[in-house]
Amino acid sequence: MKISTRAGKMPASPIRKLVPYAEKAKKKGIKVYHLNIGQPDIPTPEVFFNRLRENLGDVVAYSHSAGTLELRRAFLKYYASYGIELAENEIIVTNGGSEAVIFAMAAIADPGDEIIVIEPFYANYKGFASLLDVKLVPVKAEVSRGYRLPDSKQFEDAITPKTKGILFSNPANPTGVVLTDEEIKRLIELAEKYDLFLISDEVYREFAFDGRNSISLLARYNNERVIMADSLSKRYSACGARIGLFATHNKEVYDAAMKFAQARLSPPTVAQLGAVGLLELGKEYTDKIKNEYQLRRDVVFEELSKIPGVILAKPEGAFYVSVALPVDDAERFVKWMLTDFNDHDETVMVAPLSGFYATEGIGKKEIRIAYVLEREKLKRACELLRMGIDIYNNL
């Protein structure tokens, strides 16, 4: 017996594949500062748990495949506050933002078709594409240019008769870039010129720093080319609730996604109960959380900037920073930090960035840091990283 070709080709998550090394370090009594994964330490708002206690019945039943009507209406009200006008039959509650992206890719692309991504990109896009046998075609954003959107010619050079769309996150995971008006306009022009879909992953919508606004594509370009993926995981520190959203004005695309949603039956009923309360918290709550992440960003940027040889741009949003390190191989270095390094029984874990690229062999010296811990812990984690780099390079 042998497994499928699809299973053999499925890439391991660069965010999670080194976790066994961290587990071994912990068994030896070493404290590991986890900056490898976007799991916030901010408490999930109490309203989530209150609504569960108040509304959970005797039977945990399936919900509608598109999600409960109560939650869909709460989402519509939330989006309207951002100038995004949608109808009940244009949105589907999903099992996290990941399922929304999978539905979008599956709805527009057949096996062998191509979707353009801006690399580095959220690493799991690669896994989704592998699962669907869709080819990701990368257009590279350069660390030396602050990972800004590549010029239009680079996109045009990547477009073929098999290209179906462009997939991007804004604010960007893993780089923290927030797209400007001009950059959004260029993506729209490319989609119109080459008849492409735009899949806009807006999981970090609220987290745009220094007075910036994250431009939601559906607010700017209310068009049937757009598919939006969203999630409550990050803005409300509710990653394990697995509540995301798929949205489009395109009826054909929506109907296809609904078939996928029906095949998986329903999103999690219990989590949907609590999610309604989260969406009612409003801008006062999300502004407070955004301000905290901006302060954390400032700490991490200041501390990393002190390390000789490090190359980075100040993140504009989300809660990640991509960094080029003065090491020979970032993945080897990250493993070494977990197996051979500690200071006073403490070490740090980050994510090697090579897994966030589709192009083989690049990103080898880069890492992604998720600044999801309290500021003092972040300061200590950066100190450990600096110490580790110095020792590693002198081995």
MARDREN-605236 format. One record per residue (C-alpha): residue number from 1; residue in one letter; y, x, z. Coordinates in pm, 1 decimal, padded with zeros to 6 digits. Layout:
% MARDREN-605236
+-----+------+----------+----------+----------+
:  nr : rest :       py :       px :       pz :
+-----+------+----------+----------+----------+
: NUM :    a :        Y :        X :        Z :
...
+-----+------+----------+----------+----------+
% end
This chain:
% MARDREN-605236
+-----+------+----------+----------+----------+
:  nr : rest :       py :       px :       pz :
+-----+------+----------+----------+----------+
:   1 :    m :  00000.0 :  00000.0 :  00000.0 :
:   2 :    k :  00358.6 :  00113.4 : -00062.2 :
:   3 :    i :  00702.4 : -00023.6 :  00003.3 :
:   4 :    s :  00938.3 : -00144.8 : -00266.4 :
:   5 :    t :  01163.6 :  00081.8 : -00469.9 :
:   6 :    r :  01455.2 : -00115.5 : -00327.3 :
:   7 :    a :  01349.6 : -00032.6 :  00028.4 :
:   8 :    g :  01304.3 :  00333.4 : -00056.6 :
:   9 :    k :  01651.7 :  00356.5 : -00209.2 :
:  10 :    m :  01826.7 :  00178.9 :  00079.7 :
:  11 :    p :  02060.1 :  00431.1 :  00247.6 :
:  12 :    a :  02062.1 :  00476.9 :  00623.9 :
:  13 :    s :  02388.7 :  00384.9 :  00792.1 :
:  14 :    p :  02598.2 :  00698.7 :  00846.1 :
:  15 :    i :  02752.7 :  00516.4 :  01142.3 :
:  16 :    r :  02421.2 :  00454.8 :  01318.6 :
:  17 :    k :  02166.1 :  00703.4 :  01185.0 :
:  18 :    l :  02259.7 :  00976.2 :  01435.5 :
:  19 :    v :  02229.7 :  00739.0 :  01733.5 :
:  20 :    p :  01885.4 :  00883.5 :  01833.5 :
:  21 :    y :  02058.1 :  01219.3 :  01895.7 :
:  22 :    a :  02309.4 :  01047.5 :  02123.6 :
:  23 :    e :  02028.3 :  00869.2 :  02307.8 :
:  24 :    k :  01852.1 :  01200.2 :  02371.3 :
:  25 :    a :  02175.5 :  01350.8 :  02503.3 :
:  26 :    k :  02217.9 :  01059.9 :  02744.1 :
:  27 :    k :  01861.8 :  01102.9 :  02871.5 :
:  28 :    k :  01962.6 :  01457.7 :  02966.0 :
:  29 :    g :  02248.5 :  01317.1 :  03175.2 :
:  30 :    i :  02525.1 :  01387.1 :  02924.7 :
:  31 :    k :  02806.7 :  01135.2 :  02883.5 :
:  32 :    v :  02875.3 :  01057.0 :  02518.5 :
:  33 :    y :  03216.8 :  00930.0 :  02407.2 :
:  34 :    h :  03129.6 :  00697.4 :  02117.9 :
:  35 :    l :  03393.7 :  00722.9 :  01846.2 :
:  36 :    n :  03134.6 :  00676.3 :  01571.9 :
:  37 :    i :  03140.3 :  00296.9 :  01555.4 :
:  38 :    g :  03411.5 :  00030.4 :  01550.4 :
:  39 :    q :  03305.1 : -00135.0 :  01875.5 :
:  40 :    p :  03621.4 : -00210.3 :  02076.8 :
:  41 :    d :  03614.9 : -00171.6 :  02455.4 :
:  42 :    i :  03875.2 : -00447.6 :  02497.9 :
:  43 :    p :  03718.8 : -00746.9 :  02677.5 :
:  44 :    t :  03633.7 : -01048.0 :  02463.1 :
:  45 :    p :  03886.3 : -01322.7 :  02552.8 :
:  46 :    e :  03768.0 : -01551.9 :  02830.7 :
:  47 :    v :  03832.7 : -01859.9 :  02614.3 :
:  48 :    f :  03524.7 : -01769.5 :  02409.1 :
:  49 :    f :  03295.6 : -01798.1 :  02712.8 :
:  50 :    n :  03477.1 : -02102.8 :  02852.2 :
:  51 :    r :  03419.9 : -02296.6 :  02532.4 :
:  52 :    l :  03051.0 : -02206.1 :  02538.9 :
:  53 :    r :  03015.7 : -02333.2 :  02894.4 :
:  54 :    e :  03206.3 : -02652.9 :  02814.6 :
:  55 :    n :  03047.5 : -02740.0 :  02479.8 :
:  56 :    l :  02689.8 : -02612.4 :  02477.0 :
:  57 :    g :  02452.0 : -02910.5 :  02466.5 :
:  58 :    d :  02081.9 : -02945.4 :  02540.3 :
:  59 :    v :  01969.7 : -02831.1 :  02195.7 :
:  60 :    v :  02095.6 : -02530.1 :  02000.5 :
:  61 :    a :  02071.8 : -02688.8 :  01656.1 :
:  62 :    y :  02149.1 : -02568.3 :  01306.1 :
:  63 :    s :  02507.4 : -02615.7 :  01193.4 :
:  64 :    h :  02619.6 : -02706.2 :  00841.9 :
:  65 :    s :  02546.9 : -02412.8 :  00608.6 :
:  66 :    a :  02921.9 : -02368.0 :  00558.1 :
:  67 :    g :  02980.9 : -02368.1 :  00933.8 :
:  68 :    t :  03087.8 : -02641.6 :  01173.4 :
:  69 :    l :  03372.9 : -02859.8 :  01054.7 :
:  70 :    e :  03562.1 : -02782.5 :  01376.2 :
:  71 :    l :  03549.4 : -02407.9 :  01312.2 :
:  72 :    r :  03633.5 : -02438.0 :  00943.2 :
:  73 :    r :  03940.7 : -02644.2 :  01031.4 :
:  74 :    a :  04041.1 : -02385.5 :  01292.9 :
:  75 :    f :  04013.3 : -02114.6 :  01026.3 :
:  76 :    l :  04228.2 : -02318.2 :  00784.9 :
:  77 :    k :  04499.9 : -02356.0 :  01047.5 :
:  78 :    y :  04485.0 : -01983.1 :  01123.1 :
:  79 :    y :  04512.3 : -01888.1 :  00753.9 :
:  80 :    a :  04800.1 : -02128.6 :  00695.3 :
:  81 :    s :  04998.1 : -01931.3 :  00954.4 :
:  82 :    y :  04963.1 : -01631.4 :  00719.8 :
:  83 :    g :  05065.9 : -01823.9 :  00409.0 :
:  84 :    i :  04706.5 : -01860.7 :  00288.0 :
:  85 :    e :  04641.4 : -02216.7 :  00172.5 :
:  86 :    l :  04271.5 : -02305.5 :  00154.7 :
:  87 :    a :  04064.0 : -02624.0 :  00164.7 :
:  88 :    e :  03750.9 : -02709.6 :  00364.3 :
:  89 :    n :  03538.6 : -02678.0 :  00051.4 :
:  90 :    e :  03672.7 : -02329.1 : -00026.9 :
:  91 :    i :  03549.3 : -02148.1 :  00284.8 :
:  92 :    i :  03206.3 : -02061.5 :  00428.2 :
:  93 :    v :  03148.6 : -01931.4 :  00780.0 :
:  94 :    t :  02919.6 : -01628.9 :  00752.7 :
:  95 :    n :  02708.5 : -01402.9 :  00971.1 :
:  96 :    g :  02987.3 : -01151.2 :  01014.9 :
:  97 :    g :  03212.8 : -01013.1 :  00744.6 :
:  98 :    s :  02913.6 : -00823.3 :  00606.2 :
:  99 :    e :  02743.3 : -01138.8 :  00484.9 :
: 100 :    a :  03069.6 : -01252.1 :  00324.9 :
: 101 :    v :  03083.8 : -00928.4 :  00122.3 :
: 102 :    i :  02715.6 : -00962.4 :  00025.3 :
: 103 :    f :  02774.6 : -01321.3 : -00090.5 :
: 104 :    a :  03077.2 : -01208.0 : -00294.0 :
: 105 :    m :  02892.4 : -00921.8 : -00462.1 :
: 106 :    a :  02586.8 : -01137.0 : -00533.1 :
: 107 :    a :  02798.9 : -01418.2 : -00679.4 :
: 108 :    i :  02978.4 : -01201.2 : -00936.8 :
: 109 :    a :  02730.1 : -00927.3 : -01029.1 :
: 110 :    d :  02375.9 : -00919.8 : -01168.0 :
: 111 :    p :  02132.8 : -00631.9 : -01109.3 :
: 112 :    g :  02264.2 : -00332.2 : -01302.6 :
: 113 :    d :  02624.5 : -00457.7 : -01306.4 :
: 114 :    e :  02905.3 : -00247.2 : -01159.7 :
: 115 :    i :  03168.5 : -00297.3 : -00891.4 :
: 116 :    i :  03448.5 : -00045.2 : -00844.4 :
: 117 :    v :  03518.4 :  00082.5 : -00492.8 :
: 118 :    i :  03792.8 :  00309.4 : -00360.4 :
: 119 :    e :  03621.5 :  00598.6 : -00185.1 :
: 120 :    p :  03592.6 :  00667.3 :  00098.6 :
: 121 :    f :  03498.0 :  00304.1 :  00168.9 :
: 122 :    y :  03322.1 :  00108.4 :  00443.4 :
: 123 :    a :  02981.6 :  00274.3 :  00438.7 :
: 124 :    n :  02777.2 : -00044.3 :  00444.7 :
: 125 :    y :  02912.6 : -00146.5 :  00103.1 :
: 126 :    k :  02664.4 :  00110.4 : -00025.9 :
: 127 :    g :  02378.5 : -00062.4 :  00155.8 :
: 128 :    f :  02482.0 : -00406.0 :  00028.0 :
: 129 :    a :  02494.8 : -00276.3 : -00330.7 :
: 130 :    s :  02152.7 : -00115.0 : -00292.9 :
: 131 :    l :  02007.1 : -00440.1 : -00161.7 :
: 132 :    l :  02144.6 : -00630.9 : -00463.0 :
: 133 :    d :  02072.4 : -00353.0 : -00718.2 :
: 134 :    v :  02442.0 : -00340.1 : -00805.0 :
: 135 :    k :  02603.8 : -00006.9 : -00891.5 :
: 136 :    l :  02912.0 :  00102.8 : -00699.2 :
: 137 :    v :  03148.4 :  00301.3 : -00922.4 :
: 138 :    p :  03386.6 :  00511.5 : -00713.5 :
: 139 :    v :  03752.7 :  00586.6 : -00769.6 :
: 140 :    k :  03848.2 :  00864.2 : -00530.6 :
: 141 :    a :  04138.8 :  00852.8 : -00285.4 :
: 142 :    e :  04238.7 :  01206.7 : -00189.2 :
: 143 :    v :  04277.5 :  01320.1 :  00172.4 :
: 144 :    s :  04561.8 :  01546.4 :  00053.8 :
: 145 :    r :  04752.0 :  01232.9 : -00058.8 :
: 146 :    g :  04685.1 :  01043.3 :  00261.8 :
: 147 :    y :  04402.2 :  00848.2 :  00093.5 :
: 148 :    r :  04654.8 :  00635.0 : -00095.7 :
: 149 :    l :  04542.6 :  00404.8 : -00378.2 :
: 150 :    p :  04449.6 :  00616.3 : -00683.6 :
: 151 :    d :  04656.3 :  00569.0 : -00998.3 :
: 152 :    s :  04569.4 :  00298.1 : -01249.3 :
: 153 :    k :  04431.3 :  00543.6 : -01507.0 :
: 154 :    q :  04155.6 :  00646.0 : -01265.6 :
: 155 :    f :  04052.0 :  00281.5 : -01237.2 :
: 156 :    e :  04069.6 :  00233.2 : -01613.5 :
: 157 :    d :  03850.8 :  00538.6 : -01669.8 :
: 158 :    a :  03589.4 :  00384.0 : -01437.9 :
: 159 :    i :  03581.5 :  00042.3 : -01608.1 :
: 160 :    t :  03290.0 : -00031.4 : -01843.1 :
: 161 :    p :  03152.8 : -00349.7 : -02004.9 :
: 162 :    k :  02936.0 : -00387.7 : -01691.2 :
: 163 :    t :  03228.6 : -00383.2 : -01447.3 :
: 164 :    k :  03263.9 : -00716.1 : -01266.3 :
: 165 :    g :  03516.6 : -00650.2 : -00994.4 :
: 166 :    i :  03700.7 : -00423.2 : -00752.5 :
: 167 :    l :  03603.6 : -00422.9 : -00384.6 :
: 168 :    f :  03846.6 : -00285.9 : -00126.8 :
: 169 :    s :  03944.6 : -00322.8 :  00239.0 :
: 170 :    n :  04303.7 : -00368.1 :  00353.4 :
: 171 :    p :  04391.6 : -00232.2 :  00607.5 :
: 172 :    a :  04132.7 :  00022.8 :  00504.5 :
: 173 :    n :  03816.8 :  00123.4 :  00684.0 :
: 174 :    p :  03767.7 :  00424.7 :  00716.2 :
: 175 :    t :  04113.0 :  00566.2 :  00630.2 :
: 176 :    g :  04362.0 :  00334.8 :  00802.6 :
: 177 :    v :  04567.5 :  00294.5 :  00482.7 :
: 178 :    v :  04768.0 : -00028.9 :  00449.2 :
: 179 :    l :  04830.4 : -00114.2 :  00084.3 :
: 180 :    t :  05191.0 : -00151.8 : -00025.9 :
: 181 :    d :  05336.2 : -00428.5 : -00244.8 :
: 182 :    e :  05325.9 : -00193.3 : -00542.4 :
: 183 :    e :  04961.8 : -00100.2 : -00480.8 :
: 184 :    i :  04857.1 : -00465.5 : -00447.9 :
: 185 :    k :  05045.5 : -00542.4 : -00770.3 :
: 186 :    r :  04855.5 : -00265.5 : -00954.1 :
: 187 :    l :  04520.1 : -00407.0 : -00844.3 :
: 188 :    i :  04622.7 : -00752.8 : -00964.5 :
: 189 :    e :  04736.7 : -00613.4 : -01300.2 :
: 190 :    l :  04404.5 : -00432.1 : -01345.6 :
: 191 :    a :  04208.7 : -00748.5 : -01263.7 :
: 192 :    e :  04406.0 : -00951.0 : -01516.0 :
: 193 :    k :  04396.9 : -00688.1 : -01789.1 :
: 194 :    y :  04019.8 : -00632.2 : -01766.2 :
: 195 :    d :  03911.6 : -00980.5 : -01650.7 :
: 196 :    l :  03778.9 : -00866.4 : -01312.2 :
: 197 :    f :  03727.1 : -01022.8 : -00970.9 :
: 198 :    l :  03902.1 : -00879.4 : -00664.7 :
: 199 :    i :  03700.3 : -00878.6 : -00341.6 :
: 200 :    s :  03949.6 : -00829.3 : -00058.8 :
: 201 :    d :  03797.2 : -00732.0 :  00277.0 :
: 202 :    e :  04062.9 : -00827.6 :  00533.8 :
: 203 :    v :  03878.0 : -00777.1 :  00862.0 :
: 204 :    y :  04168.0 : -00571.3 :  01008.0 :
: 205 :    r :  04449.3 : -00799.7 :  00886.5 :
: 206 :    e :  04640.5 : -00803.1 :  01216.9 :
: 207 :    f :  04623.7 : -00429.5 :  01274.9 :
: 208 :    a :  04912.1 : -00291.7 :  01065.3 :
: 209 :    f :  05128.8 : -00047.6 :  01259.9 :
: 210 :    d :  05489.9 :  00069.3 :  01278.3 :
: 211 :    g :  05635.6 : -00261.8 :  01161.3 :
: 212 :    r :  05416.7 : -00283.9 :  00850.0 :
: 213 :    n :  05266.5 : -00610.3 :  00729.5 :
: 214 :    s :  04920.8 : -00626.5 :  00581.6 :
: 215 :    i :  04939.4 : -00823.8 :  00258.3 :
: 216 :    s :  04664.7 : -01082.3 :  00228.3 :
: 217 :    l :  04565.1 : -01103.5 : -00136.0 :
: 218 :    l :  04533.1 : -01482.4 : -00135.8 :
: 219 :    a :  04882.6 : -01515.1 :  00007.7 :
: 220 :    r :  05021.2 : -01296.5 : -00271.5 :
: 221 :    y :  04787.5 : -01390.4 : -00557.2 :
: 222 :    n :  04660.5 : -01745.8 : -00514.6 :
: 223 :    n :  04415.0 : -01708.1 : -00800.5 :
: 224 :    e :  04051.7 : -01784.2 : -00882.5 :
: 225 :    r :  03985.7 : -01411.2 : -00933.6 :
: 226 :    v :  04015.9 : -01350.6 : -00558.8 :
: 227 :    i :  03733.1 : -01357.3 : -00306.5 :
: 228 :    m :  03830.1 : -01289.3 :  00053.5 :
: 229 :    a :  03594.9 : -01158.4 :  00322.1 :
: 230 :    d :  03701.3 : -01179.4 :  00684.6 :
: 231 :    s :  03564.7 : -01148.1 :  01038.2 :
: 232 :    l :  03655.7 : -01223.3 :  01398.3 :
: 233 :    s :  03467.9 : -00916.1 :  01523.1 :
: 234 :    k :  03751.0 : -00666.6 :  01553.2 :
: 235 :    r :  04065.1 : -00868.5 :  01622.3 :
: 236 :    y :  03898.5 : -01052.6 :  01911.2 :
: 237 :    s :  03650.8 : -00782.8 :  02021.7 :
: 238 :    a :  03362.3 : -01015.9 :  01939.2 :
: 239 :    c :  03143.8 : -00797.3 :  01717.4 :
: 240 :    g :  02816.9 : -00940.3 :  01849.3 :
: 241 :    a :  02922.6 : -01299.8 :  01786.4 :
: 242 :    r :  02870.0 : -01233.6 :  01412.2 :
: 243 :    i :  03131.4 : -01477.9 :  01286.4 :
: 244 :    g :  03283.3 : -01396.2 :  00948.9 :
: 245 :    l :  03425.9 : -01591.6 :  00658.8 :
: 246 :    f :  03396.0 : -01611.4 :  00279.8 :
: 247 :    a :  03684.9 : -01775.1 :  00091.8 :
: 248 :    t :  03772.6 : -01838.6 : -00272.2 :
: 249 :    h :  03951.6 : -02092.5 : -00491.6 :
: 250 :    n :  03689.4 : -02032.6 : -00761.8 :
: 251 :    k :  03456.9 : -02335.4 : -00755.6 :
: 252 :    e :  03179.7 : -02166.3 : -00953.3 :
: 253 :    v :  03180.1 : -01865.5 : -00720.0 :
: 254 :    y :  03200.9 : -02090.2 : -00414.1 :
: 255 :    d :  02906.6 : -02304.0 : -00530.4 :
: 256 :    a :  02698.2 : -01989.0 : -00585.3 :
: 257 :    a :  02783.7 : -01860.7 : -00237.3 :
: 258 :    m :  02692.9 : -02199.1 : -00088.3 :
: 259 :    k :  02344.8 : -02166.8 : -00236.1 :
: 260 :    f :  02311.1 : -01829.9 : -00064.7 :
: 261 :    a :  02441.0 : -01986.6 :  00258.7 :
: 262 :    q :  02189.3 : -02271.9 :  00235.7 :
: 263 :    a :  01907.1 : -02023.8 :  00179.7 :
: 264 :    r :  01989.4 : -01850.2 :  00510.5 :
: 265 :    l :  02029.7 : -02197.8 :  00672.3 :
: 266 :    s :  02338.6 : -02158.6 :  00893.4 :
: 267 :    p :  02569.0 : -01919.4 :  01076.0 :
: 268 :    p :  02508.4 : -01888.6 :  01453.0 :
: 269 :    t :  02583.0 : -02224.5 :  01614.4 :
: 270 :    v :  02651.2 : -02095.8 :  01965.6 :
: 271 :    a :  02896.6 : -01829.2 :  01849.2 :
: 272 :    q :  03081.1 : -02087.3 :  01638.8 :
: 273 :    l :  03156.5 : -02288.9 :  01952.8 :
: 274 :    g :  03332.6 : -01996.6 :  02115.4 :
: 275 :    a :  03501.1 : -01883.8 :  01794.0 :
: 276 :    v :  03716.1 : -02198.2 :  01778.8 :
: 277 :    g :  03882.5 : -02091.0 :  02101.5 :
: 278 :    l :  03950.9 : -01742.3 :  01968.2 :
: 279 :    l :  04134.0 : -01876.6 :  01664.8 :
: 280 :    e :  04357.5 : -02082.8 :  01892.3 :
: 281 :    l :  04491.0 : -01773.8 :  02074.0 :
: 282 :    g :  04760.4 : -01717.2 :  01812.9 :
: 283 :    k :  04989.6 : -01430.2 :  01723.9 :
: 284 :    e :  05093.6 : -01349.7 :  02080.6 :
: 285 :    y :  04738.7 : -01232.7 :  02154.8 :
: 286 :    t :  04679.6 : -01039.4 :  01831.3 :
: 287 :    d :  05021.0 : -00868.1 :  01853.5 :
: 288 :    k :  04932.9 : -00746.4 :  02202.9 :
: 289 :    i :  04601.7 : -00603.8 :  02078.4 :
: 290 :    k :  04768.1 : -00446.9 :  01773.5 :
: 291 :    n :  05020.9 : -00272.3 :  01997.5 :
: 292 :    e :  04740.6 : -00128.3 :  02210.6 :
: 293 :    y :  04565.4 :  00011.7 :  01903.1 :
: 294 :    q :  04890.5 :  00160.2 :  01780.3 :
: 295 :    l :  04925.2 :  00345.3 :  02112.2 :
: 296 :    r :  04565.8 :  00466.3 :  02080.1 :
: 297 :    r :  04637.5 :  00575.7 :  01723.3 :
: 298 :    d :  04932.7 :  00779.0 :  01847.4 :
: 299 :    v :  04721.7 :  00957.7 :  02110.5 :
: 300 :    v :  04444.1 :  01044.3 :  01864.0 :
: 301 :    f :  04683.2 :  01160.2 :  01592.5 :
: 302 :    e :  04877.4 :  01378.7 :  01835.4 :
: 303 :    e :  04564.5 :  01537.7 :  01981.0 :
: 304 :    l :  04391.1 :  01594.9 :  01646.4 :
: 305 :    s :  04708.0 :  01748.3 :  01502.4 :
: 306 :    k :  04677.8 :  02026.1 :  01761.9 :
: 307 :    i :  04343.2 :  02143.0 :  01621.7 :
: 308 :    p :  04387.2 :  02436.8 :  01380.5 :
: 309 :    g :  04261.4 :  02368.3 :  01028.2 :
: 310 :    v :  04233.9 :  01990.6 :  01061.6 :
: 311 :    i :  04370.5 :  01779.4 :  00771.6 :
: 312 :    l :  04462.2 :  01417.1 :  00837.2 :
: 313 :    a :  04718.1 :  01149.5 :  00758.0 :
: 314 :    k :  04862.2 :  00919.4 :  01023.4 :
: 315 :    p :  04673.3 :  00588.0 :  01000.6 :
: 316 :    e :  04887.5 :  00288.5 :  00909.3 :
: 317 :    g :  04643.5 :  00023.9 :  01029.2 :
: 318 :    a :  04287.8 : -00074.8 :  01130.3 :
: 319 :    f :  04157.0 :  00150.0 :  01412.3 :
: 320 :    y :  04011.0 :  00444.7 :  01224.7 :
: 321 :    v :  04126.0 :  00785.6 :  01113.6 :
: 322 :    s :  03951.6 :  00998.6 :  00850.9 :
: 323 :    v :  03977.1 :  01369.8 :  00916.8 :
: 324 :    a :  03884.8 :  01685.8 :  00724.3 :
: 325 :    l :  03746.2 :  01939.3 :  00973.5 :
: 326 :    p :  03740.9 :  02320.4 :  00949.0 :
: 327 :    v :  03358.0 :  02327.2 :  00957.2 :
: 328 :    d :  03091.8 :  02401.8 :  00695.0 :
: 329 :    d :  02912.5 :  02066.1 :  00721.5 :
: 330 :    a :  03040.4 :  01770.4 :  00922.9 :
: 331 :    e :  02701.1 :  01601.9 :  00965.8 :
: 332 :    r :  02545.5 :  01923.9 :  01092.7 :
: 333 :    f :  02840.6 :  01967.6 :  01327.7 :
: 334 :    v :  02811.9 :  01609.9 :  01462.0 :
: 335 :    k :  02440.1 :  01661.9 :  01532.3 :
: 336 :    w :  02515.7 :  01994.4 :  01701.9 :
: 337 :    m :  02774.0 :  01827.6 :  01925.6 :
: 338 :    l :  02497.6 :  01597.0 :  02049.6 :
: 339 :    t :  02213.9 :  01849.0 :  02076.0 :
: 340 :    d :  02373.6 :  02179.3 :  02173.4 :
: 341 :    f :  02723.0 :  02119.2 :  02307.4 :
: 342 :    n :  02865.6 :  01972.7 :  02625.5 :
: 343 :    d :  03150.6 :  02043.1 :  02861.2 :
: 344 :    h :  03091.9 :  01934.0 :  03219.0 :
: 345 :    d :  02807.2 :  01716.7 :  03087.6 :
: 346 :    e :  03029.5 :  01537.6 :  02835.9 :
: 347 :    t :  03033.4 :  01532.6 :  02456.2 :
: 348 :    v :  03163.0 :  01315.8 :  02173.1 :
: 349 :    m :  03004.0 :  01136.8 :  01877.2 :
: 350 :    v :  03187.0 :  01067.1 :  01551.3 :
: 351 :    a :  03069.6 :  00949.6 :  01207.2 :
: 352 :    p :  03022.0 :  01199.5 :  00919.7 :
: 353 :    l :  03228.6 :  01072.2 :  00627.0 :
: 354 :    s :  02995.7 :  01180.4 :  00344.2 :
: 355 :    g :  02811.1 :  00849.3 :  00382.7 :
: 356 :    f :  03137.3 :  00666.4 :  00309.9 :
: 357 :    y :  03141.8 :  00807.3 : -00044.7 :
: 358 :    a :  02940.9 :  00700.4 : -00350.0 :
: 359 :    t :  02995.0 :  01036.3 : -00520.9 :
: 360 :    e :  02726.3 :  01282.1 : -00415.5 :
: 361 :    g :  02838.6 :  01601.2 : -00246.3 :
: 362 :    i :  03192.1 :  01507.0 : -00144.2 :
: 363 :    g :  03326.8 :  01426.2 :  00199.7 :
: 364 :    k :  03096.9 :  01693.7 :  00339.7 :
: 365 :    k :  03362.4 :  01831.3 :  00576.4 :
: 366 :    e :  03515.2 :  01496.1 :  00673.9 :
: 367 :    i :  03455.6 :  01260.8 :  00966.0 :
: 368 :    r :  03567.5 :  00914.6 :  01069.3 :
: 369 :    i :  03692.4 :  00851.8 :  01421.6 :
: 370 :    a :  03712.3 :  00499.6 :  01562.6 :
: 371 :    y :  03983.4 :  00496.8 :  01830.2 :
: 372 :    v :  03830.4 :  00209.2 :  02023.4 :
: 373 :    l :  03834.5 :  00357.7 :  02375.9 :
: 374 :    e :  04103.1 :  00371.3 :  02643.6 :
: 375 :    r :  04375.3 :  00628.7 :  02581.0 :
: 376 :    e :  04268.1 :  00877.4 :  02849.0 :
: 377 :    k :  03911.4 :  00867.5 :  02718.0 :
: 378 :    l :  04040.3 :  00928.3 :  02365.0 :
: 379 :    k :  04239.0 :  01227.1 :  02486.6 :
: 380 :    r :  03929.2 :  01372.6 :  02651.8 :
: 381 :    a :  03715.4 :  01301.0 :  02342.8 :
: 382 :    c :  03962.8 :  01487.5 :  02120.2 :
: 383 :    e :  03962.3 :  01778.2 :  02364.6 :
: 384 :    l :  03582.1 :  01792.8 :  02342.1 :
: 385 :    l :  03605.2 :  01784.8 :  01962.8 :
: 386 :    r :  03852.3 :  02075.6 :  01964.2 :
: 387 :    m :  03632.7 :  02278.0 :  02200.2 :
: 388 :    g :  03324.5 :  02200.8 :  01994.6 :
: 389 :    i :  03484.8 :  02310.3 :  01665.9 :
: 390 :    d :  03594.6 :  02639.5 :  01822.2 :
: 391 :    i :  03247.3 :  02720.6 :  01961.7 :
: 392 :    y :  03060.5 :  02598.4 :  01649.4 :
: 393 :    n :  03269.2 :  02818.0 :  01418.6 :
: 394 :    n :  03200.9 :  03122.8 :  01632.9 :
: 395 :    l :  02823.5 :  03086.9 :  01648.0 :
+-----+------+----------+----------+----------+
% end
